[in-house]
Amino acid sequence: MNTAKTLAHIIEHWSIETPNQLAILNHKTSYTFNELEHKSNNLAQQMVAHHNIKYGDRVLVITDKASEIIVAIIAIWKAGAIYVPVDKENGVKRTEFILKNTDACLVISSQKYLDRFSEVIHVPTINYQSIAALHDKESSFKTTNNDETNAGVIIHTSGSTGMPKGVILSHKSMIQYFKAHNNLLQFDQHSRNINFGPYHFDVGIQDTFLPLLFGTGVYVYTKLLIPRLILDLVKNNDITHLICVSSVLALISGDAEMISKYRDTKLKILMTGGEVCDVKLINRWLDSVPGLIIHNGYGPTECNSLCMAHTITEADHERTKLYPIGKGFEDVKVMLMDDKNQPIHTPNTVGTLLIGGDQLMDGYWNAPDQTAKAFIHFDDEKYYITGDLAKFDADGNYYFEGRNDSEVKILGKRINLNEIRDALLSIENIDYCIADVLEFKGKKQIYAYVLVQNEIIMEGKWLADQLRTILPEYMIPKHFYITDKVIKTSSNKINEKKTKEFVKANLVTEKTA
């Protein structure tokens, strides 16, 4: 059993227990647990000896995905420093802001991205090529004695001020999250997972370092999200688990015939969430792969990625509403708050979702005012205010109801756009959709962006007629944008903001009456 209390020791146990088992797999480079441990030690030694990295220093990693990034991240923790990931697709000014705000004293990436951001990097650098060249023999380096309550990671998310917020996650909170989540996932040394998430994003930590803590090998995937490629990868590499946000799951799934081929693989657990997941897609997987277990999860970066989940083992073809996000993980506290900041105790009452417990962030880096606004206390317990709306049923299962800003008023009628979204998702062959409002000829009108499966032909008038069987007339979108193309963020989620901007600029109006 791995008893690591900090991320610096995340694979130490397995480098002794299963030294020759593959820890990291990639189409280019793979490392056993023994090789990964020794290589990380040697890089940590170089950081300390040649770059004077000290306890608590921030090391920025421009996250070009490769096996070497795993070595770098573990080495940062071994040196007692804090991992600060940055999206390689960031603009130069955003990267410069993070460099200055965290006062990073070392930058690691591939040479390509070190060159790209060279005008704002004024500290020493290490490239992936030099990491690959490090020997993987045992070194005399002793891992820095890291306090489990200290910061391990600073992950930047979008901020309301226009500048990114640095979410501080401690070693203790991350280890607690890994253990709580693994009560569901059941990773062990016989498992194998695929890393889909980019490393500037919390899912990249979830789908790589969580399995590594439990002796599970991880395939670092860097190619296109094409159903046939993923199926072959799962089959050829004995993959037992898939962790992916809902939009990635939609992209890699293919049709029912494609999904049915997973029967001949070792896949047994699928973890999704992070976005609204289509009930029909979950049903397709459960119908096609007997014995598959699906967990539908929820959680913000401020609570270590996921903190709640609902387990689904059987398809539910009669279901018209979304699956719940379930209940809190072990030691996670969940409650709802009304618009007067009072607790909600009545089932099926919508309120703001609050999360408490050991998985919470310490705060936002160098942003005490934003940190103070992010939390509220009830009965001496600190809760993070998610800004998401939810309700719970009589069994204590929570349901995601959208963001606080999802309600609009048109012609005096209050409309929750998520209700329109849910109605659209109940229609066959729709994998994803957005319901939003635009100004058209001086009037506020509802439109819908609808993502359909490849080669499916669907018309706005037909969609409107389907919606009329579910929604009142005033909630029927006046405009539809129907496509099989998606605009994605660098974290592989559907980029809702850019999608809305694109649709509003290019909307093809179709009469719905």
SVG drawing of the C-alpha trace seen along z (x, -y; Angstrom):
<svg xmlns="http://www.w3.org/2000/svg" viewBox="-47 -48 72 58">
<polyline fill="none" stroke="black" stroke-width="0.4" points="0.0,0.0 1.3,-3.4 1.5,-5.6 2.9,-8.7 1.8,-11.9 3.2,-14.3 3.4,-14.3 7.2,-14.1 6.9,-10.5 4.0,-9.6 5.8,-6.7 8.5,-5.9 6.6,-2.8 6.0,-1.4 9.6,-1.9 10.5,0.7 7.3,2.9 6.9,3.1 10.1,1.5 9.8,3.0 6.2,2.2 5.5,-0.5 4.4,-3.7 4.3,-6.0 3.6,-4.8 3.7,-6.9 4.1,-6.2 7.6,-7.7 8.9,-7.2 8.0,-4.9 9.3,-4.7 9.0,-2.0 8.3,-3.0 12.0,-2.5 13.1,-4.6 10.6,-7.4 11.6,-7.5 15.4,-7.7 15.0,-10.1 12.9,-12.4 15.5,-12.3 18.3,-13.1 16.3,-16.1 15.5,-17.3 19.1,-17.1 20.0,-19.2 17.3,-21.8 18.7,-22.2 22.4,-22.1 22.5,-24.1 19.4,-26.3 19.3,-26.9 15.7,-25.7 14.6,-26.0 11.7,-24.9 8.5,-26.8 9.9,-28.1 7.6,-28.2 8.6,-26.3 6.6,-27.1 5.9,-24.4 4.7,-25.3 2.7,-22.1 3.7,-20.6 2.5,-17.0 5.2,-14.3 6.5,-11.7 9.2,-14.1 6.6,-16.4 5.8,-13.7 9.5,-13.5 9.6,-17.3 6.5,-17.5 7.6,-14.8 11.0,-16.4 9.6,-19.8 7.8,-18.2 10.9,-16.3 12.9,-19.5 10.3,-21.0 9.0,-23.4 5.5,-24.3 4.3,-23.1 2.8,-26.0 1.4,-24.7 0.8,-27.1 -1.2,-26.4 1.1,-26.3 -1.6,-28.0 -1.6,-31.0 -1.0,-34.4 2.4,-35.9 0.9,-38.5 -1.0,-35.9 2.1,-33.8 4.1,-36.9 1.5,-37.8 1.7,-34.3 5.5,-34.3 5.5,-37.7 2.6,-37.0 4.1,-33.7 7.7,-35.0 8.7,-31.7 12.4,-31.1 12.7,-28.3 10.7,-27.4 10.5,-23.9 9.1,-22.9 10.0,-21.6 12.5,-23.9 9.7,-24.8 7.7,-26.6 10.7,-27.9 11.6,-29.7 8.0,-30.8 7.8,-32.6 11.5,-33.6 10.7,-37.3 9.0,-37.1 11.2,-34.3 14.0,-36.0 14.9,-33.0 16.8,-29.8 15.1,-27.1 15.3,-23.3 14.0,-21.7 12.5,-18.2 15.4,-17.1 17.8,-17.4 15.3,-15.6 15.2,-12.7 18.9,-12.6 19.2,-12.2 20.3,-8.8 17.8,-6.7 20.2,-5.2 19.8,-5.6 21.2,-8.9 22.2,-10.1 19.6,-12.9 17.3,-13.0 13.8,-14.3 13.2,-17.6 11.3,-17.2 8.0,-18.7 5.2,-19.7 2.0,-18.1 0.1,-21.3 2.2,-23.3 1.2,-24.1 2.0,-21.5 0.3,-23.1 -1.0,-26.5 -3.5,-26.0 -4.7,-29.2 -8.4,-29.5 -10.2,-32.4 -10.9,-35.3 -13.7,-37.8 -11.1,-40.6 -9.8,-39.7 -6.6,-38.2 -6.3,-34.5 -6.7,-33.3 -4.1,-30.9 -5.8,-28.1 -3.5,-26.9 -3.8,-23.2 -1.8,-21.6 -0.2,-18.2 -2.5,-17.1 -5.7,-18.2 -4.5,-16.4 -3.6,-13.2 -6.9,-13.2 -8.7,-13.8 -6.8,-10.9 -7.7,-8.5 -11.4,-9.6 -11.8,-9.4 -10.1,-6.0 -12.9,-4.6 -14.9,-4.8 -12.2,-4.1 -10.4,-1.2 -7.1,-1.8 -4.4,0.8 -1.2,2.2 -3.2,4.3 -5.0,1.3 -4.1,-1.0 -5.4,-4.4 -5.2,-6.9 -4.3,-10.5 -6.5,-12.7 -6.3,-15.9 -3.7,-18.6 -1.4,-19.3 -2.4,-22.9 -5.8,-21.6 -6.9,-19.8 -8.1,-16.8 -4.4,-16.2 -3.5,-15.8 -6.6,-13.6 -6.0,-11.2 -2.2,-10.9 -1.0,-11.3 -4.1,-9.8 -3.5,-6.4 0.3,-6.6 -0.3,-6.9 -2.0,-3.5 0.6,-1.8 -1.4,-2.1 0.3,-2.7 -0.7,-5.7 -0.7,-6.1 0.1,-9.8 -2.1,-10.4 -1.0,-13.1 -2.8,-12.4 -6.2,-13.2 -9.5,-12.2 -10.7,-9.8 -12.9,-6.9 -11.0,-4.2 -7.7,-5.4 -8.9,-5.4 -10.5,-1.9 -7.2,-0.5 -5.3,-2.1 -7.6,-0.7 -7.4,2.8 -3.6,2.9 -2.6,1.4 -4.9,3.3 -6.6,0.1 -9.0,0.7 -10.1,-2.9 -11.1,-6.0 -11.3,-9.4 -12.6,-12.2 -14.8,-15.3 -18.2,-14.8 -17.3,-16.5 -14.2,-14.4 -16.3,-11.3 -18.7,-12.4 -15.8,-12.9 -14.2,-9.5 -17.3,-7.3 -18.5,-6.9 -21.8,-5.1 -23.2,-2.1 -21.4,0.3 -18.1,-1.3 -18.7,-1.4 -19.8,2.3 -16.3,3.3 -15.1,2.3 -16.6,5.6 -13.4,7.2 -11.2,5.0 -10.4,4.9 -12.2,1.6 -14.3,1.7 -14.7,-1.8 -15.5,-5.1 -15.4,-8.4 -16.9,-11.4 -18.3,-14.8 -16.9,-18.3 -19.8,-19.3 -23.4,-18.2 -23.3,-14.6 -26.0,-13.5 -28.1,-10.7 -28.4,-9.0 -24.6,-8.8 -24.3,-7.1 -27.1,-4.7 -25.2,-3.8 -22.1,-2.8 -24.0,-0.8 -26.1,1.0 -23.0,1.8 -20.5,2.8 -21.9,5.3 -20.5,4.9 -19.2,1.4 -19.4,-1.0 -19.9,-4.7 -19.3,-7.5 -20.8,-10.9 -18.8,-13.4 -18.7,-17.1 -16.2,-19.4 -14.4,-22.7 -10.6,-23.2 -11.0,-24.9 -12.1,-21.6 -9.4,-19.4 -11.2,-18.7 -13.9,-16.2 -15.6,-16.1 -19.0,-14.4 -20.1,-11.6 -23.1,-9.3 -22.5,-5.7 -24.5,-4.3 -24.5,-0.6 -27.6,-0.2 -29.0,-2.1 -32.2,-4.1 -34.1,-4.6 -37.1,-6.2 -35.0,-8.9 -35.8,-12.4 -33.7,-14.4 -29.9,-14.5 -28.2,-12.0 -27.5,-13.4 -24.0,-14.5 -24.6,-12.3 -23.1,-12.8 -19.9,-14.1 -16.7,-12.0 -15.4,-10.8 -14.8,-13.8 -16.5,-16.2 -19.3,-18.3 -22.0,-19.5 -24.9,-21.9 -27.1,-24.5 -27.5,-28.2 -30.4,-30.4 -30.2,-34.0 -30.2,-35.3 -27.1,-33.2 -29.2,-30.8 -28.9,-27.0 -31.5,-25.0 -32.8,-21.9 -35.8,-21.2 -35.5,-18.6 -36.0,-19.8 -35.2,-23.4 -32.7,-25.0 -29.8,-27.0 -26.1,-27.8 -23.9,-24.7 -21.3,-24.9 -18.4,-22.5 -16.5,-22.0 -14.0,-19.5 -10.3,-18.5 -10.3,-18.8 -10.6,-22.6 -8.0,-24.9 -6.0,-27.1 -7.0,-30.2 -6.0,-32.2 -2.3,-33.1 -1.6,-36.7 -5.3,-37.5 -6.6,-37.8 -9.7,-39.8 -10.8,-37.1 -10.0,-34.4 -12.2,-36.0 -15.1,-36.3 -14.7,-32.6 -15.6,-31.2 -18.4,-31.3 -18.7,-29.7 -21.6,-27.7 -21.3,-26.1 -17.5,-26.7 -17.1,-24.8 -15.5,-26.6 -17.3,-26.2 -16.3,-27.2 -19.0,-29.0 -19.1,-27.3 -21.5,-29.7 -23.3,-26.6 -27.0,-26.0 -28.1,-22.6 -30.9,-20.8 -31.0,-17.5 -33.7,-14.8 -35.2,-12.8 -32.3,-10.3 -29.7,-13.1 -28.5,-12.9 -27.6,-16.3 -28.6,-17.5 -26.7,-20.2 -29.0,-23.0 -26.5,-25.3 -24.8,-28.5 -26.3,-31.4 -26.4,-33.4 -28.4,-30.9 -31.8,-32.7 -33.0,-35.3 -36.2,-37.3 -37.9,-37.8 -41.2,-39.7 -41.7,-39.5 -41.3,-35.7 -38.4,-34.2 -36.7,-31.5 -34.0,-29.1 -31.8,-28.4 -30.8,-25.1 -34.4,-23.8 -34.2,-24.4 -30.8,-22.8 -32.1,-19.7 -35.1,-19.5 -32.8,-19.6 -30.5,-16.9 -33.6,-14.6 -33.9,-14.5 -32.2,-11.7 -28.8,-12.3 -28.0,-15.5 -24.8,-15.1 -24.3,-18.6 -26.1,-22.0 -26.1,-25.5 -29.2,-27.7 -28.5,-31.4 -29.8,-34.8 -29.0,-37.3 -30.2,-40.7 -32.1,-40.4 -33.6,-43.6 -33.6,-45.2 -35.3,-42.3 -33.9,-39.7 -34.4,-36.2 -33.3,-32.7 -31.1,-30.7 -29.7,-27.2 -26.4,-25.8 -26.9,-22.1 -24.1,-19.5 -25.2,-16.4 -23.5,-13.2 -21.6,-13.0 -23.8,-12.8 -27.0,-13.4 -29.3,-15.9 -31.5,-18.0 -33.6,-21.1 -34.5,-23.9 -38.2,-23.7 -38.3,-20.0 -36.3,-20.7 -38.8,-23.4 -41.7,-21.0 -40.0,-18.4 -39.4,-21.0 -43.1,-22.1 -43.9,-18.7 -41.8,-19.5 -41.6,-23.3 -44.1,-26.2 -44.1,-28.3 -42.2,-31.3 -39.2,-29.0 -38.8,-27.7 -35.6,-29.1 -36.2,-31.4 -32.9,-30.5 -30.9,-27.2 -27.3,-26.6 -26.9,-22.9 -23.5,-21.4 -21.2,-18.4 -18.2,-20.7 -17.0,-21.8 -14.8,-24.7 -12.7,-23.3 -10.6,-24.9 -7.0,-23.8 -8.3,-21.5 -10.5,-19.6 -13.8,-21.0 -16.2,-22.6 -15.3,-26.3 -18.7,-27.7 -17.7,-31.3 -16.1,-31.2 -18.9,-29.0 -21.5,-31.6 -19.4,-34.4 -19.1,-32.4 -22.8,-31.5 -24.0,-35.0 -21.7,-36.2 -22.6,-33.5 -26.1,-32.4 -28.2,-31.1 -31.8,-31.9 -34.4,-29.3 -38.1,-30.0 -39.4,-27.8 -43.1,-28.6"/>
</svg>
